[in-house]
Amino acid sequence: MRKPQRKRPMAMDKSSSKYRTYFWYVAMVSFLLWLVLLYLFNSSVKTVHNHERLFRQENVIDLPVHVSQQNHESDQAVVSNVDNITVPVTGNGSSQEVQISEDAKVVSDLVEELEKEDVENVKKRGDTAWSRRSTRSRGRHRESRRTRSSDKRMVRPNNDDENNVDNSDENHQSLDKEPNFFEPRNDVTSKKERVDDNNVVESKQNTSNNNISKVNSRISAKRNQPKVVVRPRVTRRNDPCRGKYVYMHDVPSLFNEELLKNCWTLSRWTDMCELTSNFGLGPRLPNMEGVSGWFATNQFTLEVIFHNRMKQYKCLTKDSSLASAVYVPYYPGLDLMRFLWGPFPSMRDAAALDLMKWLRERQEWKRMDGRDHFMVAGRTTWDFMRTPGNESDWGNRLMILPEIRNMTMLLIESSPWNYHGFAVPYPTYFHPSTNAEILQWQNRMRRIKRRYLFSFVGAPRPNLGDSIRSEIMDQCKASRRKCKLLECVSGSQKCYKPDQIMKFFLSSTFCLQPPGDSYTRRSTFDSILAGCIPVFFHSGSAYAQYIWHLPKDISKYSVFIPGKNVKEGKASIERVLSRIPKAKVVAMREEVIKLIPRLMYFNPSGKRGDAGRFEDAFDVAVEGVLGRVEGLRKRIEEGNEEIFDFPERFSWKYNVFGNVEKHEWDSYFVRR
C-alpha cells in the first residue's frame, strides 16, 4: 500500500517565504531610516557651515594702540614706524596680531604733521647754533688747521643730511666720550660749544618722547570721533519725507529669508510655518463683530511684520546719504528660537556675531558708529541678555554686544536699566487693511454692552514669590457676579483661541493685567483692542515701557493699584473699581478706543487709499526712532563727550519724566 506524501516540506516553504518577506520589509524600513538620518545630518552640517564663526574665537573689544620705543632708534624712525602698528588681541587665552587699518589713516596724517614740526625745530636749533658758532669763529683768527677741521663737525647740515641725522643714545654717548686730540686743552670756547650740542641732543630726545605721546593722544581722540559727517544730505524744503528717510540694509538672506524658508526648525512644539505666513500675521480668522482683518498672530513674529511694513514705508530710500536712520532687517527672535532648547547653547550667538562683523564693514555704519541704526526683536529683552560667563543660561548675549549698545533696539519688552532698548506693542489679532475697518471696529466698541465689571485671563504663578496672580484670582472668584475669570490651566485650549479671549474682554469694563514671567503681557493690547480699560499693578507693565505709544497721563486710559497692597490684602479690586464715577469710566473707555490704531499693526499687504489718517504702531515706532537718533546726532555735533548725562540704571526714569529725580515708582525698579 502506497504511503501518503508528507505536507511538512510545503509548510516549511511557506514559513521561509514569510520570513523572507519580513526580512525585506525590515531592510526597506532600515534603508528609509538611513536616508532620513543622512538628510538630518546634511541639514545640521549646513547650519554649522552657515555659522562658521562659531568655531572662531572672536571678541568685540576696543583695540588700544601701543607704540614701542627702542633706545637705539632714530627720532624719525620712531615716528614713521607708527604706520605699521600691530596690537595683540586676546580671545579666550589666544593672541593674534591685528593690523589697525582705520588708525593707519589717522596716523599717516599725524606723521606728516610731526615730521614738519621736527624739521622746523631742527632748522631753528641749527640756525641758532650756526649764528653762535660763526660769531665765535671770527674771534679766533689764528686757529690751527686741525682746530678748524674739528669745527667743521658743528657746521649746519644741508637738506640731504637732515633726513639722516643720527640721534641714537649710543652714538651720542660715543661722541661725548671720544677724546679730541686736535683740540687745545685750554680752549674753553670749544668745550662750551660741545655742551651746547649735548643740550640740543637731549632736547631732541625729549621731543621724540613728546611725539610718541602726541601720537597716542591724537589717535585715541580721533578714534572716538565719528569718521564721517553725521548729518544726512538735505533735500528740498517742501519734501514731505525731509528728515524722515530710512535706509534699509540689504543683509544676507541667512539673517531673515532663510529663517522663514526653514521655518520647521524654529520650534519643536509650534507650527511656525503656519504662524509666519501672510507676512508674519499668521492664518486668517473669521470676521469678528462683523469686521474683517483678523489673524491668528503669534506674539513672537513682530520682527517679520515690522520688516514687511518697512517695505511699504513711504519714506524708504535706497540712497543712504539721505537717510536719517538705518534699519537692519534681522530676525533675532526667530534665530534664537531655534537653539533655546537645543544641546548647543553657543550656537545662539553665532548669527548675531556674524551680523555685527558684517555691519562694521558697511560705510553706513561708520557714519555714526551705528548710532543711527535700529533693529527689531520680537521677544523680551531678557531673552538677549545672557552674561558671557554663563553659556548654559537662558537666551543669548545680543543686547550686551558693543555694536548693539550703539544702536536703538525695539522689543516687545525693554529693560528699565538700559539706554538702548525701547518697547513697542505686542502684535494683536487685528490687522486691518483699510482705515474704514478701523473706524468700523471703533464704532462697534462704543456701542457694545459690557456685562462684567472686571475680568482676568491667565494662569497662577506659584513659583514666583512676589506674584500677585493667586490673590487676584481669589478676589475674582469672590466677586462672582462682577468678575469673569478664565483660568489657563494645563490642558485648557480656551486661552489659545483668539475668539474666546476677545469675548472675555468684550464683555468687561476693566481688564486686570498683573505681571507674569516678566513685567509686560500681550493681554494688555488684546484688552485695549476690545475697548476694555486696563488695570495695572506694576509701573513697569506699561507706563515705563511703551513711552512712544501710550499717553503720559496714565489716569486717562488706565487704573493703577499697587501690587503690594493686593499682596498684603490691603486693597479690594472690586471696591476700587466700583468707586470710579460712570462719567469717568465713559471718558476712559473713549480714550482707550482712540488708542487702538496706535497699538496695532496694519496688514502689510493692504492698500490704504486714505493712508495717513491713522498711525499704527509701526509708524509711531519709526517716528520715535527718528527723534531719538536726531537727539543723539545733535549731542555729537555739540561735542559732548558723554552722549548720556545720566546713570544707565535710571534710563526708565529719564525716558518717562525727562529727569532722574526721586519718584514714587523707584521701589518698583530696584535691581536685585
Secondary structure as a PSIPRED ss2 file (coil, helix, strand):
# PSIPRED VFORMAT (PSIPRED V4.0)

   1 M C   1.000  0.000  0.000
   2 R C   1.000  0.000  0.000
   3 K C   1.000  0.000  0.000
   4 P C   1.000  0.000  0.000
   5 Q C   1.000  0.000  0.000
   6 R C   1.000  0.000  0.000
   7 K C   1.000  0.000  0.000
   8 R H   0.000  1.000  0.000
   9 P H   0.000  1.000  0.000
  10 M H   0.000  1.000  0.000
  11 A H   0.000  1.000  0.000
  12 M H   0.000  1.000  0.000
  13 D H   0.000  1.000  0.000
  14 K H   0.000  1.000  0.000
  15 S H   0.000  1.000  0.000
  16 S H   0.000  1.000  0.000
  17 S H   0.000  1.000  0.000
  18 K H   0.000  1.000  0.000
  19 Y H   0.000  1.000  0.000
  20 R H   0.000  1.000  0.000
  21 T H   0.000  1.000  0.000
  22 Y H   0.000  1.000  0.000
  23 F H   0.000  1.000  0.000
  24 W H   0.000  1.000  0.000
  25 Y H   0.000  1.000  0.000
  26 V H   0.000  1.000  0.000
  27 A H   0.000  1.000  0.000
  28 M H   0.000  1.000  0.000
  29 V H   0.000  1.000  0.000
  30 S H   0.000  1.000  0.000
  31 F H   0.000  1.000  0.000
  32 L H   0.000  1.000  0.000
  33 L H   0.000  1.000  0.000
  34 W H   0.000  1.000  0.000
  35 L H   0.000  1.000  0.000
  36 V H   0.000  1.000  0.000
  37 L H   0.000  1.000  0.000
  38 L H   0.000  1.000  0.000
  39 Y H   0.000  1.000  0.000
  40 L H   0.000  1.000  0.000
  41 F H   0.000  1.000  0.000
  42 N H   0.000  1.000  0.000
  43 S H   0.000  1.000  0.000
  44 S H   0.000  1.000  0.000
  45 V H   0.000  1.000  0.000
  46 K H   0.000  1.000  0.000
  47 T H   0.000  1.000  0.000
  48 V H   0.000  1.000  0.000
  49 H H   0.000  1.000  0.000
  50 N H   0.000  1.000  0.000
  51 H C   1.000  0.000  0.000
  52 E H   0.000  1.000  0.000
  53 R H   0.000  1.000  0.000
  54 L H   0.000  1.000  0.000
  55 F H   0.000  1.000  0.000
  56 R C   1.000  0.000  0.000
  57 Q C   1.000  0.000  0.000
  58 E C   1.000  0.000  0.000
  59 N C   1.000  0.000  0.000
  60 V C   1.000  0.000  0.000
  61 I C   1.000  0.000  0.000
  62 D C   1.000  0.000  0.000
  63 L C   1.000  0.000  0.000
  64 P C   1.000  0.000  0.000
  65 V C   1.000  0.000  0.000
  66 H C   1.000  0.000  0.000
  67 V C   1.000  0.000  0.000
  68 S C   1.000  0.000  0.000
  69 Q C   1.000  0.000  0.000
  70 Q C   1.000  0.000  0.000
  71 N C   1.000  0.000  0.000
  72 H C   1.000  0.000  0.000
  73 E C   1.000  0.000  0.000
  74 S C   1.000  0.000  0.000
  75 D H   0.000  1.000  0.000
  76 Q H   0.000  1.000  0.000
  77 A H   0.000  1.000  0.000
  78 V H   0.000  1.000  0.000
  79 V H   0.000  1.000  0.000
  80 S H   0.000  1.000  0.000
  81 N H   0.000  1.000  0.000
  82 V H   0.000  1.000  0.000
  83 D H   0.000  1.000  0.000
  84 N H   0.000  1.000  0.000
  85 I C   1.000  0.000  0.000
  86 T E   0.000  0.000  1.000
  87 V E   0.000  0.000  1.000
  88 P E   0.000  0.000  1.000
  89 V E   0.000  0.000  1.000
  90 T E   0.000  0.000  1.000
  91 G E   0.000  0.000  1.000
  92 N C   1.000  0.000  0.000
  93 G C   1.000  0.000  0.000
  94 S E   0.000  0.000  1.000
  95 S E   0.000  0.000  1.000
  96 Q E   0.000  0.000  1.000
  97 E E   0.000  0.000  1.000
  98 V E   0.000  0.000  1.000
  99 Q E   0.000  0.000  1.000
 100 I C   1.000  0.000  0.000
 101 S H   0.000  1.000  0.000
 102 E H   0.000  1.000  0.000
 103 D H   0.000  1.000  0.000
 104 A H   0.000  1.000  0.000
 105 K H   0.000  1.000  0.000
 106 V H   0.000  1.000  0.000
 107 V H   0.000  1.000  0.000
 108 S H   0.000  1.000  0.000
 109 D H   0.000  1.000  0.000
 110 L H   0.000  1.000  0.000
 111 V H   0.000  1.000  0.000
 112 E H   0.000  1.000  0.000
 113 E H   0.000  1.000  0.000
 114 L H   0.000  1.000  0.000
 115 E H   0.000  1.000  0.000
 116 K H   0.000  1.000  0.000
 117 E H   0.000  1.000  0.000
 118 D H   0.000  1.000  0.000
 119 V H   0.000  1.000  0.000
 120 E H   0.000  1.000  0.000
 121 N H   0.000  1.000  0.000
 122 V H   0.000  1.000  0.000
 123 K H   0.000  1.000  0.000
 124 K H   0.000  1.000  0.000
 125 R H   0.000  1.000  0.000
 126 G H   0.000  1.000  0.000
 127 D H   0.000  1.000  0.000
 128 T H   0.000  1.000  0.000
 129 A H   0.000  1.000  0.000
 130 W H   0.000  1.000  0.000
 131 S H   0.000  1.000  0.000
 132 R H   0.000  1.000  0.000
 133 R H   0.000  1.000  0.000
 134 S H   0.000  1.000  0.000
 135 T H   0.000  1.000  0.000
 136 R H   0.000  1.000  0.000
 137 S H   0.000  1.000  0.000
 138 R H   0.000  1.000  0.000
 139 G C   1.000  0.000  0.000
 140 R C   1.000  0.000  0.000
 141 H C   1.000  0.000  0.000
 142 R C   1.000  0.000  0.000
 143 E C   1.000  0.000  0.000
 144 S C   1.000  0.000  0.000
 145 R H   0.000  1.000  0.000
 146 R H   0.000  1.000  0.000
 147 T H   0.000  1.000  0.000
 148 R H   0.000  1.000  0.000
 149 S H   0.000  1.000  0.000
 150 S H   0.000  1.000  0.000
 151 D H   0.000  1.000  0.000
 152 K H   0.000  1.000  0.000
 153 R H   0.000  1.000  0.000
 154 M H   0.000  1.000  0.000
 155 V C   1.000  0.000  0.000
 156 R C   1.000  0.000  0.000
 157 P C   1.000  0.000  0.000
 158 N C   1.000  0.000  0.000
 159 N H   0.000  1.000  0.000
 160 D H   0.000  1.000  0.000
 161 D H   0.000  1.000  0.000
 162 E H   0.000  1.000  0.000
 163 N C   1.000  0.000  0.000
 164 N C   1.000  0.000  0.000
 165 V C   1.000  0.000  0.000
 166 D C   1.000  0.000  0.000
 167 N C   1.000  0.000  0.000
 168 S C   1.000  0.000  0.000
 169 D H   0.000  1.000  0.000
 170 E H   0.000  1.000  0.000
 171 N H   0.000  1.000  0.000
 172 H H   0.000  1.000  0.000
 173 Q H   0.000  1.000  0.000
 174 S H   0.000  1.000  0.000
 175 L H   0.000  1.000  0.000
 176 D H   0.000  1.000  0.000
 177 K H   0.000  1.000  0.000
 178 E C   1.000  0.000  0.000
 179 P C   1.000  0.000  0.000
 180 N C   1.000  0.000  0.000
 181 F C   1.000  0.000  0.000
 182 F C   1.000  0.000  0.000
 183 E C   1.000  0.000  0.000
 184 P C   1.000  0.000  0.000
 185 R C   1.000  0.000  0.000
 186 N C   1.000  0.000  0.000
 187 D C   1.000  0.000  0.000
 188 V H   0.000  1.000  0.000
 189 T H   0.000  1.000  0.000
 190 S H   0.000  1.000  0.000
 191 K H   0.000  1.000  0.000
 192 K H   0.000  1.000  0.000
 193 E H   0.000  1.000  0.000
 194 R H   0.000  1.000  0.000
 195 V H   0.000  1.000  0.000
 196 D H   0.000  1.000  0.000
 197 D H   0.000  1.000  0.000
 198 N H   0.000  1.000  0.000
 199 N H   0.000  1.000  0.000
 200 V H   0.000  1.000  0.000
 201 V H   0.000  1.000  0.000
 202 E H   0.000  1.000  0.000
 203 S H   0.000  1.000  0.000
 204 K H   0.000  1.000  0.000
 205 Q H   0.000  1.000  0.000
 206 N H   0.000  1.000  0.000
 207 T H   0.000  1.000  0.000
 208 S H   0.000  1.000  0.000
 209 N H   0.000  1.000  0.000
 210 N H   0.000  1.000  0.000
 211 N H   0.000  1.000  0.000
 212 I H   0.000  1.000  0.000
 213 S H   0.000  1.000  0.000
 214 K H   0.000  1.000  0.000
 215 V H   0.000  1.000  0.000
 216 N H   0.000  1.000  0.000
 217 S H   0.000  1.000  0.000
 218 R H   0.000  1.000  0.000
 219 I H   0.000  1.000  0.000
 220 S H   0.000  1.000  0.000
 221 A H   0.000  1.000  0.000
 222 K H   0.000  1.000  0.000
 223 R H   0.000  1.000  0.000
 224 N C   1.000  0.000  0.000
 225 Q C   1.000  0.000  0.000
 226 P C   1.000  0.000  0.000
 227 K C   1.000  0.000  0.000
 228 V C   1.000  0.000  0.000
 229 V C   1.000  0.000  0.000
 230 V C   1.000  0.000  0.000
 231 R C   1.000  0.000  0.000
 232 P C   1.000  0.000  0.000
 233 R C   1.000  0.000  0.000
 234 V C   1.000  0.000  0.000
 235 T C   1.000  0.000  0.000
 236 R C   1.000  0.000  0.000
 237 R C   1.000  0.000  0.000
 238 N C   1.000  0.000  0.000
 239 D C   1.000  0.000  0.000
 240 P C   1.000  0.000  0.000
 241 C C   1.000  0.000  0.000
 242 R C   1.000  0.000  0.000
 243 G C   1.000  0.000  0.000
 244 K C   1.000  0.000  0.000
 245 Y C   1.000  0.000  0.000
 246 V E   0.000  0.000  1.000
 247 Y E   0.000  0.000  1.000
 248 M E   0.000  0.000  1.000
 249 H C   1.000  0.000  0.000
 250 D C   1.000  0.000  0.000
 251 V C   1.000  0.000  0.000
 252 P C   1.000  0.000  0.000
 253 S H   0.000  1.000  0.000
 254 L H   0.000  1.000  0.000
 255 F H   0.000  1.000  0.000
 256 N C   1.000  0.000  0.000
 257 E H   0.000  1.000  0.000
 258 E H   0.000  1.000  0.000
 259 L H   0.000  1.000  0.000
 260 L H   0.000  1.000  0.000
 261 K H   0.000  1.000  0.000
 262 N C   1.000  0.000  0.000
 263 C H   0.000  1.000  0.000
 264 W H   0.000  1.000  0.000
 265 T H   0.000  1.000  0.000
 266 L C   1.000  0.000  0.000
 267 S C   1.000  0.000  0.000
 268 R C   1.000  0.000  0.000
 269 W C   1.000  0.000  0.000
 270 T C   1.000  0.000  0.000
 271 D C   1.000  0.000  0.000
 272 M H   0.000  1.000  0.000
 273 C H   0.000  1.000  0.000
 274 E H   0.000  1.000  0.000
 275 L H   0.000  1.000  0.000
 276 T C   1.000  0.000  0.000
 277 S C   1.000  0.000  0.000
 278 N C   1.000  0.000  0.000
 279 F C   1.000  0.000  0.000
 280 G C   1.000  0.000  0.000
 281 L C   1.000  0.000  0.000
 282 G C   1.000  0.000  0.000
 283 P C   1.000  0.000  0.000
 284 R E   0.000  0.000  1.000
 285 L C   1.000  0.000  0.000
 286 P C   1.000  0.000  0.000
 287 N C   1.000  0.000  0.000
 288 M E   0.000  0.000  1.000
 289 E C   1.000  0.000  0.000
 290 G C   1.000  0.000  0.000
 291 V E   0.000  0.000  1.000
 292 S C   1.000  0.000  0.000
 293 G C   1.000  0.000  0.000
 294 W E   0.000  0.000  1.000
 295 F E   0.000  0.000  1.000
 296 A C   1.000  0.000  0.000
 297 T C   1.000  0.000  0.000
 298 N C   1.000  0.000  0.000
 299 Q C   1.000  0.000  0.000
 300 F C   1.000  0.000  0.000
 301 T C   1.000  0.000  0.000
 302 L H   0.000  1.000  0.000
 303 E H   0.000  1.000  0.000
 304 V H   0.000  1.000  0.000
 305 I H   0.000  1.000  0.000
 306 F H   0.000  1.000  0.000
 307 H H   0.000  1.000  0.000
 308 N H   0.000  1.000  0.000
 309 R H   0.000  1.000  0.000
 310 M H   0.000  1.000  0.000
 311 K H   0.000  1.000  0.000
 312 Q C   1.000  0.000  0.000
 313 Y C   1.000  0.000  0.000
 314 K C   1.000  0.000  0.000
 315 C C   1.000  0.000  0.000
 316 L E   0.000  0.000  1.000
 317 T E   0.000  0.000  1.000
 318 K C   1.000  0.000  0.000
 319 D C   1.000  0.000  0.000
 320 S H   0.000  1.000  0.000
 321 S H   0.000  1.000  0.000
 322 L H   0.000  1.000  0.000
 323 A C   1.000  0.000  0.000
 324 S C   1.000  0.000  0.000
 325 A E   0.000  0.000  1.000
 326 V E   0.000  0.000  1.000
 327 Y E   0.000  0.000  1.000
 328 V C   1.000  0.000  0.000
 329 P C   1.000  0.000  0.000
 330 Y C   1.000  0.000  0.000
 331 Y C   1.000  0.000  0.000
 332 P H   0.000  1.000  0.000
 333 G H   0.000  1.000  0.000
 334 L H   0.000  1.000  0.000
 335 D H   0.000  1.000  0.000
 336 L H   0.000  1.000  0.000
 337 M H   0.000  1.000  0.000
 338 R C   1.000  0.000  0.000
 339 F C   1.000  0.000  0.000
 340 L C   1.000  0.000  0.000
 341 W C   1.000  0.000  0.000
 342 G C   1.000  0.000  0.000
 343 P C   1.000  0.000  0.000
 344 F C   1.000  0.000  0.000
 345 P H   0.000  1.000  0.000
 346 S H   0.000  1.000  0.000
 347 M H   0.000  1.000  0.000
 348 R H   0.000  1.000  0.000
 349 D H   0.000  1.000  0.000
 350 A H   0.000  1.000  0.000
 351 A H   0.000  1.000  0.000
 352 A H   0.000  1.000  0.000
 353 L H   0.000  1.000  0.000
 354 D H   0.000  1.000  0.000
 355 L H   0.000  1.000  0.000
 356 M H   0.000  1.000  0.000
 357 K H   0.000  1.000  0.000
 358 W H   0.000  1.000  0.000
 359 L H   0.000  1.000  0.000
 360 R H   0.000  1.000  0.000
 361 E C   1.000  0.000  0.000
 362 R C   1.000  0.000  0.000
 363 Q H   0.000  1.000  0.000
 364 E H   0.000  1.000  0.000
 365 W H   0.000  1.000  0.000
 366 K H   0.000  1.000  0.000
 367 R H   0.000  1.000  0.000
 368 M H   0.000  1.000  0.000
 369 D C   1.000  0.000  0.000
 370 G C   1.000  0.000  0.000
 371 R C   1.000  0.000  0.000
 372 D C   1.000  0.000  0.000
 373 H E   0.000  0.000  1.000
 374 F E   0.000  0.000  1.000
 375 M E   0.000  0.000  1.000
 376 V E   0.000  0.000  1.000
 377 A E   0.000  0.000  1.000
 378 G E   0.000  0.000  1.000
 379 R E   0.000  0.000  1.000
 380 T E   0.000  0.000  1.000
 381 T H   0.000  1.000  0.000
 382 W H   0.000  1.000  0.000
 383 D H   0.000  1.000  0.000
 384 F H   0.000  1.000  0.000
 385 M C   1.000  0.000  0.000
 386 R C   1.000  0.000  0.000
 387 T C   1.000  0.000  0.000
 388 P C   1.000  0.000  0.000
 389 G C   1.000  0.000  0.000
 390 N C   1.000  0.000  0.000
 391 E C   1.000  0.000  0.000
 392 S C   1.000  0.000  0.000
 393 D C   1.000  0.000  0.000
 394 W C   1.000  0.000  0.000
 395 G C   1.000  0.000  0.000
 396 N C   1.000  0.000  0.000
 397 R C   1.000  0.000  0.000
 398 L H   0.000  1.000  0.000
 399 M H   0.000  1.000  0.000
 400 I H   0.000  1.000  0.000
 401 L C   1.000  0.000  0.000
 402 P H   0.000  1.000  0.000
 403 E H   0.000  1.000  0.000
 404 I H   0.000  1.000  0.000
 405 R H   0.000  1.000  0.000
 406 N H   0.000  1.000  0.000
 407 M C   1.000  0.000  0.000
 408 T E   0.000  0.000  1.000
 409 M E   0.000  0.000  1.000
 410 L E   0.000  0.000  1.000
 411 L E   0.000  0.000  1.000
 412 I E   0.000  0.000  1.000
 413 E E   0.000  0.000  1.000
 414 S C   1.000  0.000  0.000
 415 S C   1.000  0.000  0.000
 416 P C   1.000  0.000  0.000
 417 W C   1.000  0.000  0.000
 418 N C   1.000  0.000  0.000
 419 Y C   1.000  0.000  0.000
 420 H C   1.000  0.000  0.000
 421 G E   0.000  0.000  1.000
 422 F E   0.000  0.000  1.000
 423 A E   0.000  0.000  1.000
 424 V C   1.000  0.000  0.000
 425 P C   1.000  0.000  0.000
 426 Y C   1.000  0.000  0.000
 427 P C   1.000  0.000  0.000
 428 T C   1.000  0.000  0.000
 429 Y C   1.000  0.000  0.000
 430 F E   0.000  0.000  1.000
 431 H C   1.000  0.000  0.000
 432 P C   1.000  0.000  0.000
 433 S C   1.000  0.000  0.000
 434 T C   1.000  0.000  0.000
 435 N H   0.000  1.000  0.000
 436 A H   0.000  1.000  0.000
 437 E H   0.000  1.000  0.000
 438 I H   0.000  1.000  0.000
 439 L H   0.000  1.000  0.000
 440 Q H   0.000  1.000  0.000
 441 W H   0.000  1.000  0.000
 442 Q H   0.000  1.000  0.000
 443 N H   0.000  1.000  0.000
 444 R H   0.000  1.000  0.000
 445 M H   0.000  1.000  0.000
 446 R H   0.000  1.000  0.000
 447 R H   0.000  1.000  0.000
 448 I C   1.000  0.000  0.000
 449 K C   1.000  0.000  0.000
 450 R C   1.000  0.000  0.000
 451 R C   1.000  0.000  0.000
 452 Y E   0.000  0.000  1.000
 453 L E   0.000  0.000  1.000
 454 F E   0.000  0.000  1.000
 455 S E   0.000  0.000  1.000
 456 F E   0.000  0.000  1.000
 457 V E   0.000  0.000  1.000
 458 G E   0.000  0.000  1.000
 459 A C   1.000  0.000  0.000
 460 P C   1.000  0.000  0.000
 461 R C   1.000  0.000  0.000
 462 P C   1.000  0.000  0.000
 463 N C   1.000  0.000  0.000
 464 L C   1.000  0.000  0.000
 465 G C   1.000  0.000  0.000
 466 D C   1.000  0.000  0.000
 467 S C   1.000  0.000  0.000
 468 I C   1.000  0.000  0.000
 469 R H   0.000  1.000  0.000
 470 S H   0.000  1.000  0.000
 471 E H   0.000  1.000  0.000
 472 I H   0.000  1.000  0.000
 473 M H   0.000  1.000  0.000
 474 D H   0.000  1.000  0.000
 475 Q H   0.000  1.000  0.000
 476 C H   0.000  1.000  0.000
 477 K H   0.000  1.000  0.000
 478 A H   0.000  1.000  0.000
 479 S C   1.000  0.000  0.000
 480 R C   1.000  0.000  0.000
 481 R C   1.000  0.000  0.000
 482 K C   1.000  0.000  0.000
 483 C E   0.000  0.000  1.000
 484 K E   0.000  0.000  1.000
 485 L E   0.000  0.000  1.000
 486 L E   0.000  0.000  1.000
 487 E E   0.000  0.000  1.000
 488 C C   1.000  0.000  0.000
 489 V C   1.000  0.000  0.000
 490 S C   1.000  0.000  0.000
 491 G C   1.000  0.000  0.000
 492 S C   1.000  0.000  0.000
 493 Q C   1.000  0.000  0.000
 494 K H   0.000  1.000  0.000
 495 C H   0.000  1.000  0.000
 496 Y H   0.000  1.000  0.000
 497 K C   1.000  0.000  0.000
 498 P H   0.000  1.000  0.000
 499 D H   0.000  1.000  0.000
 500 Q H   0.000  1.000  0.000
 501 I H   0.000  1.000  0.000
 502 M H   0.000  1.000  0.000
 503 K H   0.000  1.000  0.000
 504 F H   0.000  1.000  0.000
 505 F H   0.000  1.000  0.000
 506 L H   0.000  1.000  0.000
 507 S C   1.000  0.000  0.000
 508 S E   0.000  0.000  1.000
 509 T E   0.000  0.000  1.000
 510 F E   0.000  0.000  1.000
 511 C E   0.000  0.000  1.000
 512 L E   0.000  0.000  1.000
 513 Q E   0.000  0.000  1.000
 514 P C   1.000  0.000  0.000
 515 P C   1.000  0.000  0.000
 516 G C   1.000  0.000  0.000
 517 D C   1.000  0.000  0.000
 518 S C   1.000  0.000  0.000
 519 Y C   1.000  0.000  0.000
 520 T C   1.000  0.000  0.000
 521 R C   1.000  0.000  0.000
 522 R C   1.000  0.000  0.000
 523 S H   0.000  1.000  0.000
 524 T H   0.000  1.000  0.000
 525 F H   0.000  1.000  0.000
 526 D H   0.000  1.000  0.000
 527 S H   0.000  1.000  0.000
 528 I H   0.000  1.000  0.000
 529 L H   0.000  1.000  0.000
 530 A C   1.000  0.000  0.000
 531 G C   1.000  0.000  0.000
 532 C C   1.000  0.000  0.000
 533 I E   0.000  0.000  1.000
 534 P E   0.000  0.000  1.000
 535 V E   0.000  0.000  1.000
 536 F E   0.000  0.000  1.000
 537 F C   1.000  0.000  0.000
 538 H C   1.000  0.000  0.000
 539 S H   0.000  1.000  0.000
 540 G H   0.000  1.000  0.000
 541 S H   0.000  1.000  0.000
 542 A C   1.000  0.000  0.000
 543 Y C   1.000  0.000  0.000
 544 A C   1.000  0.000  0.000
 545 Q C   1.000  0.000  0.000
 546 Y C   1.000  0.000  0.000
 547 I C   1.000  0.000  0.000
 548 W C   1.000  0.000  0.000
 549 H C   1.000  0.000  0.000
 550 L C   1.000  0.000  0.000
 551 P C   1.000  0.000  0.000
 552 K C   1.000  0.000  0.000
 553 D C   1.000  0.000  0.000
 554 I H   0.000  1.000  0.000
 555 S H   0.000  1.000  0.000
 556 K H   0.000  1.000  0.000
 557 Y C   1.000  0.000  0.000
 558 S C   1.000  0.000  0.000
 559 V E   0.000  0.000  1.000
 560 F E   0.000  0.000  1.000
 561 I C   1.000  0.000  0.000
 562 P C   1.000  0.000  0.000
 563 G H   0.000  1.000  0.000
 564 K H   0.000  1.000  0.000
 565 N H   0.000  1.000  0.000
 566 V H   0.000  1.000  0.000
 567 K H   0.000  1.000  0.000
 568 E C   1.000  0.000  0.000
 569 G C   1.000  0.000  0.000
 570 K C   1.000  0.000  0.000
 571 A C   1.000  0.000  0.000
 572 S C   1.000  0.000  0.000
 573 I H   0.000  1.000  0.000
 574 E H   0.000  1.000  0.000
 575 R H   0.000  1.000  0.000
 576 V H   0.000  1.000  0.000
 577 L H   0.000  1.000  0.000
 578 S H   0.000  1.000  0.000
 579 R C   1.000  0.000  0.000
 580 I C   1.000  0.000  0.000
 581 P C   1.000  0.000  0.000
 582 K H   0.000  1.000  0.000
 583 A H   0.000  1.000  0.000
 584 K H   0.000  1.000  0.000
 585 V H   0.000  1.000  0.000
 586 V H   0.000  1.000  0.000
 587 A H   0.000  1.000  0.000
 588 M H   0.000  1.000  0.000
 589 R H   0.000  1.000  0.000
 590 E H   0.000  1.000  0.000
 591 E H   0.000  1.000  0.000
 592 V H   0.000  1.000  0.000
 593 I H   0.000  1.000  0.000
 594 K H   0.000  1.000  0.000
 595 L H   0.000  1.000  0.000
 596 I H   0.000  1.000  0.000
 597 P H   0.000  1.000  0.000
 598 R H   0.000  1.000  0.000
 599 L H   0.000  1.000  0.000
 600 M C   1.000  0.000  0.000
 601 Y C   1.000  0.000  0.000
 602 F C   1.000  0.000  0.000
 603 N C   1.000  0.000  0.000
 604 P C   1.000  0.000  0.000
 605 S C   1.000  0.000  0.000
 606 G C   1.000  0.000  0.000
 607 K C   1.000  0.000  0.000
 608 R C   1.000  0.000  0.000
 609 G C   1.000  0.000  0.000
 610 D C   1.000  0.000  0.000
 611 A C   1.000  0.000  0.000
 612 G C   1.000  0.000  0.000
 613 R C   1.000  0.000  0.000
 614 F C   1.000  0.000  0.000
 615 E C   1.000  0.000  0.000
 616 D C   1.000  0.000  0.000
 617 A H   0.000  1.000  0.000
 618 F H   0.000  1.000  0.000
 619 D H   0.000  1.000  0.000
 620 V H   0.000  1.000  0.000
 621 A H   0.000  1.000  0.000
 622 V H   0.000  1.000  0.000
 623 E H   0.000  1.000  0.000
 624 G H   0.000  1.000  0.000
 625 V H   0.000  1.000  0.000
 626 L H   0.000  1.000  0.000
 627 G H   0.000  1.000  0.000
 628 R H   0.000  1.000  0.000
 629 V H   0.000  1.000  0.000
 630 E H   0.000  1.000  0.000
 631 G H   0.000  1.000  0.000
 632 L H   0.000  1.000  0.000
 633 R H   0.000  1.000  0.000
 634 K H   0.000  1.000  0.000
 635 R H   0.000  1.000  0.000
 636 I H   0.000  1.000  0.000
 637 E H   0.000  1.000  0.000
 638 E C   1.000  0.000  0.000
 639 G C   1.000  0.000  0.000
 640 N C   1.000  0.000  0.000
 641 E C   1.000  0.000  0.000
 642 E C   1.000  0.000  0.000
 643 I C   1.000  0.000  0.000
 644 F C   1.000  0.000  0.000
 645 D C   1.000  0.000  0.000
 646 F C   1.000  0.000  0.000
 647 P C   1.000  0.000  0.000
 648 E H   0.000  1.000  0.000
 649 R H   0.000  1.000  0.000
 650 F H   0.000  1.000  0.000
 651 S H   0.000  1.000  0.000
 652 W H   0.000  1.000  0.000
 653 K H   0.000  1.000  0.000
 654 Y H   0.000  1.000  0.000
 655 N H   0.000  1.000  0.000
 656 V H   0.000  1.000  0.000
 657 F H   0.000  1.000  0.000
 658 G C   1.000  0.000  0.000
 659 N C   1.000  0.000  0.000
 660 V C   1.000  0.000  0.000
 661 E C   1.000  0.000  0.000
 662 K C   1.000  0.000  0.000
 663 H C   1.000  0.000  0.000
 664 E C   1.000  0.000  0.000
 665 W C   1.000  0.000  0.000
 666 D H   0.000  1.000  0.000
 667 S H   0.000  1.000  0.000
 668 Y H   0.000  1.000  0.000
 669 F H   0.000  1.000  0.000
 670 V C   1.000  0.000  0.000
 671 R C   1.000  0.000  0.000
 672 R C   1.000  0.000  0.000
